[in-house]
Amino acid sequence: MTNNYSRFLLISLIIFFASILFLVFPSEADTPLADYFLNYNQVVFAASVNISASIPSVCGNAILDAGEQCDDAALGGQSCVSQGFSGGILGCKVDCTFDTSACTVGGGGGGGVVGVGGGGGYFISPTQVVFSGRAYPSSEVTLLKDAQVAATTIAGSDALFQITLSNISAGNYIFSFYGEDKNDVRSSLLAFPVSVIYGITMNVTGIFIAPTIKVDKEEVKRGDDIIIFGQSSPQSDIVITISSSPNFFGKTISDKNGVYLYNFDTTVLDYGSYSAKSKASIGNLEASGYGNIVNFIVGTKNVTAKQQVSCSSLFRDLNGDCKINIVDFSILAYWYNRSDPPSSLDLKVDNKINLDDFSVLAFYWTG
């Protein structure tokens, strides 16, 4: 038993440090480690998203910043008269908007331009992260923060979506996204690190969720066509890669609903097992990474692909991809021996993540 625990500990630590290295060097997409994550575990660490910061004005510093009507006594040359009143004293509220409560209508008042302080203190903009990108038309998009669901939204008919995560504590996070297409097929998980700064709005743009992919046959008779299909952003250029030696590539365009379909002639393939994956792009401006992999066999008969089963029946599927594999193992490794782990990851239900939880996960392993 001791040897088994030691083996689990060693494996978990290897995965944990491998994950950290991958985050530190996300651009090394041609390394064996990156290839392992990208091609076999349906987690894509994005290097193409754009992260910028919007530094807000500081209300209460007596300096008229962009976006402020006023700031304490700084009124920008405005008066009650310029605001449509006959006179009075123009003031400034604590949120740096004009206070016209002392302005007068019709003959009164002293008409002077006097700034009245708004109660002192500073008004700091909320700390938040704004995410925007592309998924599938009218599809559900899910945002995870450190492997836990943080928000969901519905993409528009043009597949564009936006999620704002407000009042988040400053710190370093791993954010990830996945979408579900019209057939409830999930995309791969698109992940990236973001450093959140107090009082700053972080803007994450250029998110492009990879296409979903399915095949119509789990075994195809050699020489017959296999249909490869899925959903992406509308009018996207879809590249499909068939694993072989050498690889075979197919190209098609998704329709107005984001649906794509490609007939692949298996004459060029020998008997054996193969896989297919797809990625999308729009012109030369935006592109997704490769998404999930779908497997099929080239054999002597045609066997229709099985219908997708619900993940809800799969116990301890931590990332909801209908599998219990190295991805779930890596999620546990991240929380290994950390305080206050999410309850959904506490497989032993003892308020901690340790070797017992890895043992439970291994029992339900699907590969």
Residue, then its C-alpha position, 0 to 999 in steps of 0.5 A: m500500500t505504501n508503494n502505491y501511495s508513493r507512486f501516486l505522489l510521484i506521478s501527481l508531482i510530475i504532472f503538477f510541475a509539468s503543468i506549471l512549466f507549460l504555463v510558464f512557456p506557453s509558446e513552446a507549442d512544438t514541444p512533446l509536453a505541449d503536443y501531449f496536452l494539445n493532442y490527447n487531453q483536449v486542453v489547449f493552453a492558449a498563446s493567442v489571446n490578447i490581454s490588456a489593462s484599462i487603468p481607471s480614473v481615481c475619483g477623489n484625487a481632485i484631478l479631473d481624469a478621463g471619464e469624470q465630470c468633476d473631481d472635488a473642486a475640479l469642475g472643468g470650468q462648468s457651472c450651474v448655468s452651463q448645466g441649464f440652471s439660472g444660477g446657484i452653486l455647482g458641486c461634485k458628488v463622491d462618484c465624480t458626477f455633478d451635484t446640482s442640488a444647490c443650483t437654482v431655477g429662475g432668479g435666485g442664487g448666487g450664480g458663482v462657480v464654486g466647487v463643493g467637495g463630495g464627502g472626501g475619500y476615493f472612489i476606486s473602480p471595481t476589479q474585474v476581468v472582461f472576456s470576449g471572443r467567438a464560440y458557436p451561434s446561440s451556444e452556451v459558453t462556460l468560464l472556469k476559474d481555477a477549474q471551477v465554473a465561474a460564469t456562463t453566457i449564451a453567444g449571439s447568432d454571430a457566435l460572439f460572446q462576452i463575459t464580465l467577472s466583477n469584484i474578483s480578488a487580485g491574484n494569479y488565476i488560470f481561466s478556461f473556456y469551453g462551448e457546447d454546440k447545437n448537439d450538446v457536444r463540448s469543445s476542448l478546454l481553452a486555458f490561459p493564465v491572467s494576473v488580476i490587479y486590484g482596481i484594474t479592468m483586465n480585458v481578454t480578447g481574441i478568444f476563439i473556441a475550437p470547433t467540435i468534431k464528430v464522425d458518422k462511423e466508428e469503423v469505416k470500410r476501407g475505400d468508403d467515405i467517412i463523414i467528419f462534422g461539427q460546429s464552429s463560428p459562421q463562415s469559418d475556414i475549417v482545416i481537418t487533420i487526419s493522423s497518418s504518416p504523412n498526415f492528410f488534410g481537408k478544408t471546408i467552410s462552415d455555413k451561416n449556422g457554423v455547421y461544417l461537414y467534410n467527406f473524407d475518402t479512406t482509399v488513401l489510408d491503410y487498415g488500422s486506427y486513426s484520429a481526426k481533429s479540426k481548427a477554424s480561422i477567419g481570414n488572416l485575423e483570427a484563428s482557433g487552436y486544434g480542438n478535441i480528437v475523434n477516433f475511428i478505424v479503417g477496416t472491412k465493414n461500416v459501423t455507425a458511431k455510437q450516440q453521445v452518452s450523458c456525462s452525468s452518469l460518470f462519477r468523478d468526471l472533474n472537467g465534464d468531458c465524459k472521461i476520467n483521465i490525465v486531465d482530471f488527474s492534473i486538476l487534482a494535482y493543482w489543488y494537492n495539499r492546498s487549503d480550502p479546496p473546492s468541494s467538487l474536487d474533494l473526492k474523499v470528502d475530508n476537506k483536503i486533497n491528498l493521496d486518498d483523492f488520487s486513489v479514488l480517481a484512479f479507481y474510476w479511471t477511463g483513460 
